[in-house]
């Protein structure tokens, strides 16, 4: 009867949760919040939840997306609040919109990433970035379930820059922060692949593990290298379209004075 698209985060220590860990936590939240979920048919019915392009385990994210299918109409913002209260802190449901368009996964064309390199001087990072961008191809290796695979990390990078960041503790000399826009290609190029490319082209080897956060994902503007909100078309469609019969029924059934 209704499809809702949600944006959620992976913050702090919860960045180490796997995608399967999140699925279990989210399905428990659906039950706690008494969401009227639609279920698949068969001997082992599952709630109809579609996940899109989950971030790798160990990376933080401000822009993960999923879609749920309901058997009854619900207000998206009210539903978002109920689900957020039922999730662990750090796995936060921060946005919700009714799905009025098709192809959410098709709109996730690129991601904006931030990579914090502690104990790396900004000038050293800038030198490595320049070398990476000047290269026509940057071949890196990654172990997959089918063994080692070699691919070009440079082709996926639409933008890459290095800026100075502050240290986490008093007395720290600061750090370098990489900001990059990566196209979603096949095979997928991840932030650690870009770090491998920086090591290959400029011998940049951070002394401590990098802290990686996805800031956004969505449609890529090739000219400007920016990424736009993938839920914007649904918001525009909701504003432009008249209410459906189910929405009118739900509004008439709501208690007087409620939103």
N, C-alpha and C positions, 0 to 999 in steps of 0.2 A: 504493500500500500504506500510506503514512503521509504525513501533512501536518504540517509544523512551522511555527510562527509565531515570528518573530524581531523583536526590538526593536533598533534601531541608532541611532547618534548622528552628527551632523555638527558637529565641534568645530574651533576655531581657524581656520586658513586654509582648511581643507577645507569651511567653510561656503560658499565660493564655487564649489564643484562643482555642476554642473547635475544634474538627475535622470538624464539620459542618461549623464553621466560616472559616476555611482554605479552604474548598471546594468552598464556595462562592467567596472568594478572588481569588482563582486559576482560576475559570471559568471566572471571569471578566478579569483576566490577559490574558487568552487565546483569548478573544475577542479583547482586546486592541492590542495585538501583532499580530493579524490577522493570527492566526495559522490555517492551513487547517485541521480542526478536522473531524474525522469520527463520525457519530451520530448513535444512536440506532434507531431501527424502532418503529412504533407505534404512538399513538395519542400525546404523549409527549416525543419527541426525546431528548435524553441527550448525551452530548459529551462522547465519549468512553474513560473514565479515570478509571484506576484500582489503588486503594490505598492499601498499604500493611502495616499492623501492626502499626497503628498510636499510638504515645505516648499519655499517659493520659493527660488530661487538667491540666495545672499548672506545668508541667515539661518542661524543656528546652530540646532541641535535636539538635545534629549535624548530624544526620543520619536518616532522614525520606525518604521513597521511594514511587514512584508512576510510572505508565506507561500510556502513551497516544498513541492513534492510529490515524494516519494521512491519508488523502486521496492523499497527494502529498509528494514527497521526500524532506526533508529539512536537512541541515547540523546540526547535534546535538549541536555543540558548539554555532553556530549562534542563533539557537532557544533558547538555554539556556540563552544567553545574553538578548534577547528580552523579555523573560518571567521574568527574574530577574528584569529588569528595570520596569516592569509593576506590580511588587509585592510590598507590604509595606516593609519598612526596618525592618529586623528581621525575616521575612519569605523570606529567600534568597534561590534562586535556584543555587546550587554550583557545580553540576556535571550533565552531560548528556551523554548517549551512546545509539547507536542504538541497539535494542533488537535482538540479533542473536541466542539466546538460549531460552529454555523454563524454566518455573518454578522459577521465581524470588521469589515468596512467599515461596517456599520450601527451598530456600537458606537462609532465615531469621530464623536461628535456635536459635540464642541467641543474647543478647544485653549486651553491656558494659555500665555500669552506674557509675556516680560520684555523691555522696551524701555529701553535705557540711553541717557539724553540728557546727554551731556557738555556742560559749560558752560551748563547750564540750572539755575537755582535751584529747589530743591524747592517753595518757595512759589509761584513762577510756574507750575510744573507743576500744583500743587494747584488753583490758580485756573482753569486751562484744563480740568482734569478736571471740576470742578464745573459749568462752563459746558456742557461736552459732555453730561454726564449729565442736566442740566436740560432740554436740547433734546428735543422730541418726535421730530424727524427731523433728520438731518445728511447732506445730500446732498453727495457727492463725485464726481469724475470720474476715470476711468481709461481709458487707451488699451488697447484689445483688438485682436485680429486683424481685427475687423469695424469698427474705428474707435473714437472716443470713446464711452464709456458712462457714464451718470449713475445712481447708485443710493444707497440709504440705508445709511450705515455705522452709525448708532445702533442699529438694530433687532437687529443681530448681537451687540452687546456685552452680555454678561450681567453682567460685573463690570469695574470699572476703578478703580484707585487709584494715587496717586503717593506715593513714599517717598523719603527721602534716601539717597544712595549715596556711597561714598568715591571720591576721585579715583584715577586709575591711577598717578600720579606724585607724589613728595613735593612739597608746596607747592600742589598743586591744591586748589581750593576745594570740591571735591566735585561731585556731579551729582544729577540727578533720575532716578529709576527708575520706570517705569510697569509695573504688573502688571495684566494683563487676561485675561479669559476671553471668548473669541469663539466664538459658535455657527457651525457649518458650514452655511451657507445657500447658496442659489443666487440670484444670483451670489455667489461666495465673497468674504468680506470679509477682507482681509489686514491685517497690522499697519501697513503703509504707508498703507492707506486710513484707519485710525484716526488716524494722524498728520496726514493731510490734513484730517480732520474737526476735529481740535484746532486746526489752523491756521485753518480756516474759522470756527469758533465763538469762538475766543479769541485769534487771531493768535499762536499759539505756533509759532515757527519756530526750531528748533535750529540753531546756527551750524555744527555739524559733523554728518555723517551719523550716524544712530542705529544702535546695535548691538542687533540683534534676536535673541532665542533662544526657541525653543519648549521649554517645560519639561515639558509633558505633553499628551496628548490621549486622549479616551475618552468614556465616558458622562457626560452632564451632569445633575447634581442641580439642578433649577431653584430649589428652595427655598433651598439653601445657596450655590449658585453654584460648587460644587466639581466637579472632574472626576475620575472613578475609573479605575483600571487596566483597560484593555480585555482584558488577558490573564487576569484573575482568574477568569472563568467557566471557562476551559480548565483552569486549575490545580485548581479545585474539582472539575471533572468527572474529571480524572485521578485525584485522590485518592479519589473516591467509587466509581469503576468498577473492576471486577476486571481483571486483565491480559488482553490479547487473546491469541489463539493465536499470532500472529506474535511478540508480545513474549515469550511463554513459550519459543518456539523459539529466539529470539535469546539469551535468558538461559541456556538449556541449552547453547548453542553457545559461550558466552563462556568464556575460560580460567579455571581455578580460581583464586579469590582476587581476581578482577577485580571492579570495582564494578558 
